[in-house]
């Protein structure tokens, strides 16, 4: 009740205040290049959610939101240029949608005092808020994803992977290399053999990797791919008749764009997800009324309901809720990047809140804190039904191996702190 009264009081203060400037949310998008098919739906979902909030709610706490889109082409140098070009616009939070760009922005944004949210990507050890004050990666990170995949395989094998072989097909970049250390540590714990198969950008040539898989016959293949690499890998797997139910992608390798080009051959392919797939959610009724029917949809307006469109909605929703929390904490609608950081660190996503937002059971419940910038780390496994043309959730939310991951996060984050002379906080 106290929270509701405080929120109402804040709303009254904002309503009585003079008109405020807009709250700025940059979108580092990529609608061009070899990764455009995946970048477009995320950018559309991200922008459409802010449009919905403006049209339906009159903005965030009475202040209209403004999305500034800057094309990166999934190029790290261009991503940094976009950051430098937009940070002076009052930008509250950056969501780079690229691990390479995120790595470059961590020291820059930290020095500038602007929060970065690398949702399910980026530097995993940024989960340690004691070291990474301005960087967040909730609700899950790549090491979570690697552990979730292994835990799913453990479930399928009665808890025993000893003697099994797992191949990792990965984008030969900072992104693709991120889960390797975790998979190596988990292999020591569970006794499976790990084979590493890098794929060079952009990923159109994978013949040698899949010939090796056909020759070595691993029990399972995991994939850390993006863009055209995903559909090529799935097609190659189909060509060698690798069992699709034994092929699992990370959440960036599980969109419609990855499987539709392969046709029936993709049936049974699995991927992780940090939220539910599909458009059977109440929020889509509001999107239709306030965005689509008004002709305000981003891009071509044809991405609604896709996995990556939903992820864009999710990222924007988390940003909006953090902004609301920041307004509540500081008693003002016109928040600064530093205030936005406070809101992100105090963010709590409950089942009741998601239901209120028209996203019931859409994602896991989680809370952010000073020492935990990564949330719960939970994820589901979804499977592609080629005949129906849909992704189906086939597991409940799976928890990662906290014992293994927390030790790795402490080790990596403390090494970063020592290299950069960063004193721990939250003490």
NUGUGU-111320 format. One record per residue: residue in one letter; x, y, z of N, C-alpha, C, O in turn. Coordinates in steps of 0.1 Angstrom, whole numbers, plus 5000, padded with zeros to 4 digits. Last residue first. Example, Ala and Ser with C-alpha at 12.3 -4.5 7.8 and 13.67 -1.06 7.14 Angstrom:
# residues 2
S512849785071513749895071512950005079513450115080/A513249435078512349555078513249675078514249675085/
//
This chain:
# residues 427
X530049684998530549635011529849695023530149665034/X529449774972528449694979528949644993528249554998/X532549754953531449834960530549734967530849614968/X536049734948534749674950533849764957534249834966/X537949944927537649904940536249844941535249894935/X539949894899538549924904538349864918538649744920/X542149874881542249944894540849994899540650104903/X542149704860541649844858541549924871540950034871/X543049464869543649524857543349674855544049754850/X541349414890542749434893543449504881544349594883/X538949384877539049484887540549514889540949634891/X539449154862539149284855539349394864539949504861/X539748974882540848994874540749124866541649204865/X537148984892538249034900539549054892540249144896/X535748864870535449004874536549064883536949184882/X536848604870536948684858536748834862537548924858/X536148504896537548494891537748594880538748674880/X533348534897534248604907535648614901536348714902/X532648364876532248514876533148594885533748694882/X533448114885534048174873533848324872534648394868/X531748094908533248094910533948154897534948224899/X529248094896529648204905531148204907531748314908/X529247854881529247984874529748094883530448184879/X529347634900530347654889530447794884531547844883/X526947704914528247674921529447694911530447754915/X524847724897525347844903526747824910527547914910/X523947614868524747554879525447674886526547714882/X520747744860522047714857522747654870522247654881/X517347624858518347704865519747654861519947534859/X514747644835515847564840516847654846517247764841/X511347664832512547734833513547654841513347594851/X510147364815509947474824511247554824512247514818/X510247284780510647264794510147384802509747484797/X509247344755509247204759509747174773509747064778/X507447574736508247554749508147414753506947354755/X507747584701506947534713507947524725509047464724/X507447784673508347734684507447694696506547764699/X505847694642505947754655507047704664507447584662/X504947564619505647694618505747764631505647884631/X503747314618502947424623503647564622502947664622/X505947174607504647164601503747284605502947334597/X508147234624508147284610506747284604506347374596/X508647334654507647244647507447294633506747394631/X511447364675510747404662509847294657510247184655/X511347424710511647334698510847374686509647404688/X513147564738512047564728512347474717513547454714/X513847574772514247514759512947514750511947474755/X514447864792513647754788514347694775515247754769/X516347994821515947994807515247864803515247764811/X517748214846516848104842516548104826516548214821/X519148414859519848324850519048204845519648114839/X518248614876518048474880518848374872519248274877/X520448904874519148834876519248694879520248654886/X522849044872522448954862521148884863520748804854/X523949194891523449274880522949174869522549224858/X524349174923523849084913523249174902522049214903/X525049374942526049274938525649174927526449094922/X522749534942524149594940525149484936525949514927/X520349364922520849414934522249474932522749464921/X517249254907518549304906519049364919518149414926/X515248964905515449094912516949124910517849034910/X512748794886514048814891514148944897513349034895/X510748544869510848644880512348664883513048564884/X511148494834511248454848511148574857511448684854/X508448594811509848564815509948524829508948534836/X505648564809506448584797507948554800508648494791/X503548544826504448424825505448444814506048344810/X501848794809501848694819502748574816502748514805/X501949064799502948964796502948854806504048824812/X500549294806500049214795501049104790500949064779/X501349404829501849464817501349394805501749424793/X500349234849499749374848500149444834499449524829/X502049024845500649004842499949144840499149164831/X504449134855504349094841502849074837502549104825/X503649174882503949294873503849254858503349324850/X503348914891502149004891502449124882501549174875/X505848814889504848754880503648854880503048864869/X508349084889507548974895506448924885506248984875/X511349224889510249184879509549064885510148954887/X512849494901512349364905511149334896510249414895/X515649714903514549654895514149524900515049434904/X517749854913516649824922515449754915514449734921/X519349894891519949814902518849784913519049684920/X517750064876518149934871518649844882518249724882/X517750294892516450224889516750084884516049984888/X520450364890519850334903518550254901518250154909/X520550434863521350324868520850274882520750154885/X518950654862518550534855519250414860518750304862/X520550834876519350794882518750664876518250574883/X522550854856522850804869521650764877521750664884/X521050974835521650834834521950774847521850654849/X518151124851519451134845519950984843519350894848/X514551194847515751124853516951144845516951164833/X512051354852513151384843514451324849515251394855/X510351294873510151234860511351244851511551154843/X511351234907511251324895511051234882511451124881/X512051074928510951174930510851274918510451384920/X513850874929514451014930513351114930513651234931/X512350634929513450654939513850804940514050844952/X510650684907510150664921511150684931510950754941/X512450694886511550814889511050804903510950904910/X513450434887514350554889513550674893513950754902/X511150294881511750274894512750384897512750434909/X510850374854509850404864510350394879510050474887/X513250264844513050414844511950454854512150554861/X512649994846513750054854513650204854514050264865/X510549984829510249954843511450004851511250054863/X511850044805510750124809510550104824510350204832/X513649824803514149964803513150054809513450144817/X511849614801512749624812513349764814513549804825/X510649684776509849674788510749684801510449754810/X512849654759512249784761511449784774511449884781/X513249374760514349474764513749604767514249674776/X510749284751511249254765512249354769512249404780/X510649374725509649414734510149404749509949484757/X512849224716512949364715511949424725512249524732/X511748974719512949004727513149154727513549214737/X509748974700509348964714510549004723510349064734/X511348984678510449094680510049094695510149194702/X512448724680513348844682512548974683513049064690/X510148564675510948554687511848674690511848724701/X507248744663508448664661509248664674509148754682/X505248924668505048784672506248694670506248584675/X505849134641505049104653504948964656504548884647/X506949214617507749124626507049084638507549004646/X506049404600505749264597506449164606506449044603/X506549674597505449634605505049484604503949444607/X508749774586507749734577506449684584505449654578/X509649994612510049924601508849894591508049974589/X507050014638508350034633508649954620508049844618/X503650134635504650024637505950054631506050124621/X501650314632502850364639503850254641504850274648/X499050294624500150304614501450344620502250404613/X497150234642497450374639498550404629498850514626/X497249964644496050024637496250174634495550224626/X499749934658499549884645498449954638498649994626/X499250094683500450104675500150064660500250144651/X496950064698497650184699498850204690499350314688/X495849814690495049924692495850054691495450154684/X498049634689497149644677496349784678496249854668/X499049654715499849694704499049714691499249814683/X496849554729497149694731498049744719497949854714/X497049284721495849364718496049514719495549584711/X499549214730499349234715498049294712497949354701/X499349174756499949304752499749324737499749434732/X498348914760497449034760498049164755497349244750/X499548674737499848754749498848874749498748934738/X500548504716499348474723499548544737499548474748/X502748504700502048634701500748614709499948704709/X506048344706504648354702503948494705504548574712/X508048234734507848264720506348294718505548264726/X509148364766508248284758508248324743508348444740/X512648404773511248444774510448354766510948264758/X515048304767514948374780513548424783513248494793/X515747994752515048124752515048174766514848104776/X517547764732517247824744516447944742516448004731/X516347534707517147644711516647694725515547664729/X516247254684516047314697516847444699517847454692/X514547094657515747174662515347244675514247294676/X512246984647512846924659514046994664514546964675/X512847064613511947014623512646944635513446864632/X514447144593514747204606513847144617513947184628/X513447024570514746974575515047024589515846964596/X511347164561511047054569512346994576512246934586/X513147474558511947394556511847284566512147294577/X515247654560515647514559514347424557514547304553/X514147904564514747874552515147724549515347684538/X513147874592512247874580512947844567512347774559/X515247904610514747764607513847764594513847664587/X516048164615517048054615516547924609517347844604/X513848314616514748344605515748234604516348204593/X512748254640512048194628513048214616513048124607/X515548184663514448264657513848194645514348104640/X517848094678516548034679515348114674514348124681/X520248194685520148094674518848024674518747904670/X520248324708520448404696520448314684520748364673/X520048134728518848214725519048304713518048364708/X521947854713521747954723520548044719520048024708/X520647544700521247674699521047754711520147734719/X521147204697520647304705521347434704522547444705/X520446884686521147014681520447124688519247154686/X518946664689520246674696521046794692522246804696/X516846684672516546704686517846704695517746734707/X518046634647517746774651517446794666517746894672/X520646424640519346434647519046574653519746624661/X521946484608522246494622520846504629520046584625/X522046464580521046394588521346384603521146274609/X523546634566524246514571523346424579523746324585/X521546834561522246764550522946634554522846534547/X520946924586519946854579520546774568520146654565/X523347064591522946954600521946864593521946744594/X523147254571524247164570523947034579524246924575/X520947394581520847334568521947224566521647114562/X522047494604520847404605520647334592520347214592/X524047654593524347544602523247444603523447324602/X522547844579523547764572523847644580523847524575/X521147964600520347894590521347804582520947694578/X523348084614522447994620521747904610521747784611/X524648264598525348144603524448044608524647924606/X523148484594523048384583523748254588523448144583/X522748554628522548594614522548474605521948364609/X524748354649524048474647523848504632524848474625/X525548094674525548154661524648284660523948314670/X526547854691526448004694526648074681527748114677/X525147534696525547644686525447784693524447814699/X525947194702525547324707525947424697526947414691/X525246864696525846984690525147104697523947114696/X525846534708525046654708525946764702527146774703/X527546324703526146294707525246414706524046404703/X529446344672529146374686527746344690526846344681/X530846214648529546174654529346214669529246124677/X533046254632533246224646532046184654532046124665/X531946294606533046194608533146154623533246034626/X530146494610529646374604530746254607530346144609/X531846694620530746644628530246504623530046414631/X533446734597534046684609532946624619533246524625/X531446834581532146714577532846644589532846524590/X531047064594529946964594530446834589529946724592/X533347214589532947184603531947074604532046984612/X533447234562534447154569534047114583534347004588/X531147394556531247264551532247174559531947064563/X530547654561530647564572530847424568530747334576/X530147974551530947854548531247774560532047814569/X528748184563528148114552528947984548528347904541/X529648344584529248214587528548134575527948034577/X530948584579529648584585529048454588527948444594/X533248474605532248574600532148574585533148564578/X534048124609534348264607533248344601532348294594/X533447914635532947944622533248094620532848174627/X535047654655534847794651534347814637534747734628/X534447404674534347424659534047564656532847594655/X535547184698535347324695535447344680536447304674/X534246934719534946964707534547104702533347134703/X534446764750534046884743534946904730536146904731/X533146484767534246534759533646654751532546654746/X531846474801531746464787532946524780533746604785/X532046494829532646384822532446374808532646264802/X531146684847530146584842530746474833530046384829/X533346844854532346804864531546684860531246594868/X534546894830535346834841534446774851534646674857/X532547024817532946894812533846824822533746694823/X532347264830531247164832531647024827531146924832/X534647384820534547354834533447254837533647164845/X533947404793535147324797535047284812535347174815/X531847564794531647434789532747344793532647224795/X533147804803532047734811531847594807531747504815/X534847864782535347834795534347764804534747664811/X532947914761533847804760534347764774534447644778/X531048114758530648004766531747894768531547804775/X532448324741532048344755531748224763532148214775/X532948294715533948234724533448244739534048174747/X530948434702530948294701531848224711531648104715/X531648704709530348644712530448494713530048434723/X534148744699534048744713532748684717532648624728/X534148484673534248624677534148624692534048514698/X533148274654534548304658534748444661535448524654/X530348114665530848234657532248274663532348294675/X530547754669530447894674531047994665531947974657/X529647454679529747524667529547674670528447714674/X530747214700530247354700530647414687531847434684/X529746884708530546974699529947114700528647124700/X530146634731529346754728530246844719531446874723/X529846294740530546404733529646514729528546494724/X529846094770529146164759530046264752531046314759/X531246014792531445934780530745994768530945954757/X528646124814530046074813530145984800529245904797/X526346234820526846264806528246204804528946234794/X523546174838524846124836525346154822524746094812/X520846224843521846294852523246254849524146294857/X519346094823519346044837520346104846520746034856/X519546244800520446134802520446074816521446024820/X518046464800517646374790518446244792518046134787/X519246614821517846564823517446454813516746364816/X521646674808521646584819520246534822520146414825/X520646854789521146724784521246624796521046504794/X519947054806518846994798519346854793518646764793/X522447124815521447074825520347004817519746904822/X523547224792524147104798523147044807522946924808/X521947454789521947354778522447224784521947114781/X522547594813521147544810521147434800520447334801/X525247644808524947554819523447504817523247384820/X525047824786525847704785525447604795525347484792/X523448034799522947954787523747824785523147724783/X525148124819523948064822523447974811523047864813/X527048234801527448114810526248044815526247924817/X525548444790525948324782526448204790526248094786/X522848524813524048554805524448434797523848324799/X519648684821520548574820521748604812521648704804/X518148914822517848824832518748694832518748614841/X521049124831519849044834518949024822519049104813/X523349264829523049164819521949074823521848964818/X524949594832523849494836523649394825523749424814/X527149834844526849734834525949624840526149584851/X528150004863527250064852526749964842526049994833/X529849864880528749944886527749984875526549994878/X531349594883530749654871529549744875528449694874/X531949504909532949554900532449634889532949744885/X529549444920530549494929531749554921532349654926/X528049314902527849454903528849524912528949644912/X528649074881529149114894529049264896530049334891/X527949044855526949014865527349064879526449094888/X530149064840529449194844528349174853527749264859/X530848824832531248854846530748994850530949034861/X530048824805529248754815529548794829528648814837/X529749074782530649014792529948954803529249024811/X527148984759528149074764529048994773529248874773/X523748874767524948874759526048954766525848994777/X521348914781521648784775522848774766522948674758/X521549244775520549144779520749004773520448984761/X523249464785523549364775522749244779523249154786/X522949784792522249664795522449564783521849584773/X524750044807524649954796523849824800524149764811/X524450384820524350234821524250164808523750214798/X527050624822525750584814525650434815526550364811/X529450744829528350734839526950714832525950774835/X531750744815530750854812529550854822528850944822/X533050524824533650654827532650764825532750864831/X531150334815531450344829532050474833531750534843/X531350374788530150404794530350414809529650504816/X534050274784533550414780532350454787532350564793/X534250014793535050124800534550264796534650354805/X531949904777532049884791532949994798532550064807/X532149924749531450024757531650014772531350114779/X533549704741534149834739533449944747534150034751/X531749494748533149494754533749634752534449684761/X529649574731529449584746530849584752531049664761/X530549514706530249654709530249664724530749764730/X530649224709531849304705531749454709532649514715/X528049164714529049134724530249214722530849274731/X525249344707526449294702527449274713527749374720/X523249514716522849394708524049344701523949294689/X523449744733524249734720523849624711524049634699/X521749954748521549814746522149774733521549784722/X522150214772522550154759522350004759522749934768/X520250484786520750344787521050294773520450324763/X519750754782519650694795520250554797520750514808/X521051034766520750894765520850824779521850844786/X521351294760520651264772520351114773519451074780/X522951324738521551354737520651334749519451334749/X525451234740525251374745523751414743523451524747/X525450984729525550994743525251134749524751144760/X525550974701524250984707524351004723523351044729/X528150944692527251044685525951064692525351174691/X529150734707529750874708528850974702528851094707/X527550524697527550564711528050704713527450784720/X528350514670526950544674526850594689526150684692/X531050444674530650574668529250614671529050734674/X530650184683531250284692530950424687530750514695/X529450074660528750074673529350184683528550254689/X531550084642530350174640529550184653528950284655/X533249894654533650034653532550124651532450234656/X531649664653532049714665532449864664532049944673/X528749614634530149644633530649714646530049814650/X526149574629526749474637528249484636529049394637/X525249814617525649704608526349584616526949504609/X524450024632525749984634526249874624527449854622/X522350314631522750184624524250154626525150224624/X520450424656521650444650522150314644522250214651/X517550594668518050474662519350504654519350604647/X516150704697517150744686517850624681518550554687/X513050734710514050644706514850704695514350744684/X511650894738512150914724513250814721514250794728/X508850924758510050854755510450874740509550884732/X507351174779507451094767508751044764509851104767/X506351154812507451204803507451114791507650994792/X504651024829504251154823505251224814504951334809/X505850784834505650884845505351024840505751124846/X506450774801506850714813506750814825507550904825/X503550824780504950824783505250754796504450674800/X500850784778501350924779502750934783503151034789/X499950534775500250574788500650724789500750774801/X499650494747498650434757498750504770497750534776/X501750624734500350634729499350594740498350664741/X504050554749503750694747502250704743501650794748/X503950274749503950344762503650494760502850544768/X504050224721502950184729502850264742501750314746/X506650314716505550384710504250344717503450434719/X508150124730508150264735506950344729506450434735/X507549904715507149904729507150054734506250094741/X508549964690507149954691506649964706505650014709/X511349954695510750074692509250074694508650174699/X511649674699512149774709511449904707510949964717/X510649554676509949534689510349634699509549684707/X512549654657511149684656510349674669509649754673/X514949544667514749684666513349734665512949824671/X514349264663514549324676514349474676513749524686/X513949254635512849224644513049274658512149334664/X516649334625515449414622514249384632513749474638/X518649154633518649284639517349354637516849434646/X518248934616518048914631517949054638517249064648/X518749034591517448954593517148934608516048914612/X521249154594520049234593518749154596517849204603/X523649044591522949014604521649084605520949094615/X524949134568524648994569523848954582523348844583/X523249464562524449364564523949224566522749194566/X520949654582521649624569522749524573523149504584/X519949714606518949684595519649644582518949624572/X520849724637521449684624520349634615519949514616/X520949974663520349874655521249834643522249894640/X520850094692521950064683521549944674521749824678/X518750334702518650194697519850174687519850224676/X518550534731519150504718518950354715518950274723/X516150704746516550564746517150534733516450514723/X515350984766515950934754516550794756517250764765/X512551154775513451054780514050984768513250924760/X511951504767511751354765512851274772513951324774/X511251754791511851704780511751554779511351494788/X507951834805509351794806509951754793509151724783/X505852094815506151994805507651964805508452054806/X505752144851505752194837506152074828506651974832/X503751934874504952004870504852054855504052004848/X501551784879501451934882502652004877502652134876/X502351534872501251594865501251744867500851814858/X504351494892504751504878503651564869503951644861/X502751474915503751584914504151604899504351714895/X501151254908500551384910501551494909501251604903/X503151054908502351084896501751224896501651294887/X503851054934504851094924504151134912504551234905/X501550954946501951094949502951144939502951264935/X501450704934500350794931500850944934500551034927/X503750594946503650604932502550704928502750784918/X502950604973504150684969504150704954504450804949/X500850424973500650564976501750654971501550764967/X502150194965501150244957500850394960500750474950/X503850164988504450174974503450244965503750324957/X502050125008502950245008503450274995503650384991/X500849885000500050005000500950135000500650224993/
//
